[in-house]
């Protein structure tokens, strides 16, 4: 006798896992495969936690306390350290000097970098001439900050080469102490920073110039556009993303410049070259006010974070 009863598949049984809406467990290999990328990232995450996030958290905590590091007991004072820093006239001087130093450096870096990049990209110069100029222009970028500071301290010494050349040329009558003069110290260190930093702009803008299609310039020339019109309507718009990115990065780096200032003037004379970085360093390691130094460092970090946010947003829009 033939069995005509209809067999029910396991997945159709009322008590099966699928009928109850439960998902079957994933194989172990799939779970491992999904967690594998995080295993590769684990060393980097640990390093960032230990070297960046943890120290920043400690500094923020110190800024809210008093009697830190030097004494075994600390007292919570809230925003007192921030109020003390903001009411210090030297801190106001440091803010002004940092703004002048950063703004002048970034603007000069942009102008010099773009000018030299256009010179090296010009078809009027031969191959060997471009090679020689490129070597000369990039040379400041090859030197460390310590070498740059020592080099310019020797050059700007009252008995140095710069004073000798100016006296021989009849520009000045007596030697000038460039790094010790109250009115010339800040312009002097700003000039040194400009000299040391413009190659970074030059190399980046040169790469951008070489990426601009020649067809754009040919079309503009056919329309009768002058050199200035081609520069303002073709070159600058094409370089705008690079210029904004470089300017934001340079503002972040220059606003936190410490080694060059410390090894040339140390923030002097009479706070004329005092920057936010040197002010924070002196609070911590000269006056041993670690809590106030932490508050100053947190405020400097906040400025850098604001600039970093603008940079990241610009990069997202650019992409």
Secondary structure, 3 states (H helix, E strand, C coil): CCCCCCCCCHHHCCCCCCCCCCCCCCCHHHHHHHHHHHHHHHHHHHHHHHHHHHHHHHHHHHHCEECCCCCCCCEECCCHHHHHHHCCHHHHHHHHHHHHHHHHHHHHHHHHHHHHHHHHHCCCCCHHHHHHHHHHHHHHHHCCHHHHHHHHHHHCCCCCHHHHHHHHCCCCCCCCCCCCCCCCHHHHHHHHHHHHHHHHHHHHHHHHHHCCCHHHHHHHHHCCCCHHHHHHHHHHHHHHHHHHHHHHHHHHHHHCCCHHHHHHCCCCCCCCCCCHHHHHHHHHHCCCCHHHHHHHHHHHHHHHHHHHHHHHHHHHHHC
